[in-house]
């Protein structure tokens, strides 16, 4: 990669890898962001609070399962893509 005064030049493969890592990080961070926003909401006594507290662990487990399945489906089929396999 080469830095210049106006732009950073890099091969297209590097930009593609950077985009992939950014999207992957954003997907993993999304539950944390949603949870943080939920904790910052003003406290109100609404009717669904009891129901929400009852189903929150189930929703968390479903979301974790979906994210894990996404890892399995979107994983690379080539072991050379991972540096820890290159010994």
C-alpha positions as CSV (number, residue, x, y, z in Angstrom):
1,X,0.0,0.0,0.0
2,X,1.3,3.4,-0.9
3,X,0.2,6.7,0.8
4,X,0.2,10.0,-1.1
5,X,-0.9,13.4,-0.3
6,X,-4.3,13.0,-2.0
7,X,-5.3,9.3,-1.7
8,X,-4.3,5.9,-0.6
9,X,-3.6,3.5,-3.4
10,X,-4.0,-0.2,-2.9
11,X,-4.9,-3.2,-5.1
12,X,-8.5,-3.9,-5.6
13,X,-8.2,-7.2,-3.6
14,X,-7.1,-5.2,-0.5
15,X,-10.1,-2.9,-0.8
16,X,-12.4,-5.9,-1.1
17,X,-10.8,-7.5,2.0
18,X,-11.2,-4.3,3.9
19,X,-14.9,-4.0,2.8
20,X,-15.5,-7.6,3.9
21,X,-13.9,-7.0,7.3
22,X,-15.8,-3.8,7.8
23,X,-19.2,-5.5,7.0
24,X,-18.3,-8.5,9.2
25,X,-17.4,-6.2,12.1
26,X,-20.6,-4.2,11.6
27,X,-22.7,-7.4,11.6
28,X,-21.2,-8.6,14.9
29,X,-21.4,-5.1,16.5
30,X,-25.1,-4.7,15.6
31,X,-26.5,-6.6,18.6
32,X,-24.3,-4.6,20.9
33,X,-25.5,-1.3,19.4
34,X,-29.1,-2.4,19.6
35,X,-28.7,-3.5,23.2
36,X,-26.9,-0.2,24.1
37,X,-29.7,1.8,22.5
38,X,-32.3,-0.3,24.4
39,X,-30.6,0.4,27.7
40,X,-30.5,4.2,27.0
41,X,-34.3,4.4,26.4
42,X,-36.3,6.4,28.9
43,X,-37.8,4.2,31.6
44,X,-41.5,3.8,31.0
45,X,-43.9,1.3,32.5
46,X,-45.4,-0.2,29.4
47,X,-47.7,-3.2,29.2
48,X,-45.3,-5.4,27.2
49,X,-42.4,-5.2,29.7
50,X,-43.2,-8.5,31.4
51,X,-43.6,-10.2,28.1
52,X,-40.4,-8.7,26.8
53,X,-38.4,-9.8,29.8
54,X,-39.7,-13.3,29.4
55,X,-38.9,-13.6,25.7
56,X,-35.5,-11.7,25.7
57,X,-33.4,-14.9,26.3
58,X,-35.2,-16.7,23.5
59,X,-34.7,-13.8,21.1
60,X,-31.0,-13.6,22.0
61,X,-30.5,-17.3,21.4
62,X,-32.3,-17.1,18.0
63,X,-30.1,-14.1,17.0
64,X,-27.0,-15.9,18.1
65,X,-28.0,-19.0,16.1
66,X,-28.7,-16.9,13.0
67,X,-25.3,-15.2,13.2
68,X,-23.5,-18.6,13.8
69,X,-25.3,-20.1,10.8
70,X,-24.2,-17.1,8.8
71,X,-20.6,-17.8,9.7
72,X,-21.0,-21.4,8.5
73,X,-22.7,-20.5,5.3
74,X,-20.5,-17.5,4.4
75,X,-17.2,-19.2,5.4
76,X,-14.4,-19.7,2.9
77,X,-13.9,-23.1,1.4
78,X,-10.2,-22.6,0.9
79,X,-8.1,-23.2,3.9
80,X,-5.3,-21.0,2.5
81,X,-7.4,-17.9,3.2
82,X,-6.7,-18.2,6.9
83,X,-3.3,-17.4,8.1
84,X,-3.3,-19.9,11.0
85,X,-3.5,-22.7,8.5
86,X,-0.2,-21.5,6.8
87,X,2.5,-23.2,9.0
